[in-house]
Amino acid sequence: MKLLHMTIRAALRALRRNKMRSVLTMLGIIIGVAAVIATVSIGQGADAAVQEQIRSLGTDLLMIVPGATTASGVRSGWGGVSTLTVADALAIAKDCPAVQETSYFKRQIVQVVAGDKNWSTAVQGAPPSFFRVRQWPVVLGSAFTERDEESVGRVAVLGQTLVEQLFGAGHDPVGSMVRIKNVPFRVVGVLEPKGQAMWGQDQDDVIIIPFSTAQRRVLGTEFLGTVDTILVTAGTRGDTSAAAEQAKTLLRQRHRIQSDEDDDFTVRNLEEFARASQMASQVMTNLLLSVAAISLLVGGIGIMNILLVSVTERTREIGIRMAVGAKGRHILMQFLVEAVALSMVGGAIGALVGIGAALLVSRLAAWPTLLSPPVVLGAVLFSGAVGIFFGFYPARKAARLDPIQALRYE
Amino acid sequence: MTADPLIAVRDLWKVYELGDVEVEALRGVSLDIARAEFIAIMGASGSGKSTFMNILGCLDRPTRGSYRLAGADVAGLSADARAAIRNRQIGFVFQNFNLLPRTTALENVELPLYYGDLPLSEQHDRARAALAAVGLTGREHFVPSQLSGGQQQRVAIARALINQPALLLADEPTGNLDTHTSDEIMAIVQHLNREQHITVVLVTHEADVATYADRVITFRDGMVVGDSRQEARRVAVAGARSERI
């Protein structure tokens, strides 16, 4: 215990004696640890954001949109041609065993007016089932009902962003009137905020009205019964790929597509979408982590290098210590403690720099970051391990010196 | 003098292999040194006296032969066991002082205690007392570069004696000092021998320094060629400062 105390004191003094050299030696470890902590924080932040988006969309949700994306020759982008109908949506719900429920909507960007304010937003005509399928509860007021749908009711449910733009944040708009293309609508509810979609769109910038009303009064009647998107939920078992497969087969039948022709629609599995985006962030994190690991390795080699120099410089000191009774393991400990002190102090500084960098990134670039204490602790401890690993060789070299030669060393 | 000598070496050989040439540094040295003796070892460089000192000091092992220190065979001990003996039973004083640079006198004196069992609290007290005994009170926190050669050697003597060893090995302790300072250092060494009965083995090639000893052993070509007792030159201890060593 006494010896350990003395050894640590001697090691810290030796490092203080060569301040500049110690700091430069630590630099590799500092950069390595800082990089690890910053990347892991940013990576975990990105992961958490993706998870949040998945939750906000509902992972068992499939979106079916018109248009081909895989055929050669002339193609229209998805959503470009209205090939999907309300009947398609109902048929999928009825005939596909893996499907629990379907919904659908038509969507258009329109200027919405309330009092003296107006705002360009997405008007979505959808049946009441939309709120269930999309797992999007109404937090103020209530959603419109089947009766509104049947009676072509002029009622609307507003997204949070639209409420802020038209009525101001915190204001309860239920009961107020808004005008869409000069048609007055009564606000009956406000949707729960959902935030950004994976593709960066503000999901709360929306107004939802009954599908029938949208068709007849707002969005035009030229393709009566067509929809922009069919939403499909896979049910409690959540087998989205089976649901996707069944819906695809059924739609090909209904659209009379020959076996050598491409689909005139695209099924998008949001779970796959989420997984892909998660994978991308994972790949990025791994890449940065390996760069950070290399920096730690280089830092360790730097420590080894400096300790070897130090052992040579202090050969006489080692000889003196041995002459007065230091055993090999005392000398070994002394240099190992120096190595660990170098790397751990470097690790601690690196941790502070890394945390600072992560905070700075989330502040400046508005990237989400997530600091995790186990990672910070782990990085510092790992740098200590680097010190032991790379300090061992120089320390052993010192411990194995011959006391007579060490004493004579000039 | 007791019948049981402190040091008993028998037919001691040390052979170095330099490439394919064998160098015989010691060729069958046999010697007894009694407790409380003051011995000077003389000889030209290359005579084997330094090799002999290294073996006596347990810094090195003989190739052949036996070495008993205080009755125990130490010739074949492991490096760790020899380190423990150096720590407790032997004190070293070197020509170039061999103090740790940029380290205070107090900490230099404490150094052997780091590797012993003495509690930390007693360490400082004992080191202070040792420094006082060599007349360096008030210089505890000086580093070697702030001390004169004589003062540095006195710090080294305090360090050598901190664990109250039976044997003090001095390798040319006055080699780097002027005549006056040499006398001071030799006075301290002689005082230690006379008053505290510490066995002193001193290596020197200065005949003048050897006159302080009771017995002069001469080495040549790895063998003892002379062993004579003499009436040691007495020196007055300067002041009372080495009184309590």
Interface residues (C-beta under 8 A of the other chain):
Chain A: K2 L3 H5 M6 R17 R316 E317 G319 I320 R321 M322 A323 V324 G325 A326 K327 G328 R329 H330 P403 I404 L407
Chain B: N54 G57 L59 D60 A79 D80 A83 A84 R86 N87 R88 F92 F94 N98 L99 L100 P101 R102 L111 P112 Y114 Y115 G116 P119 L120 R159 N163
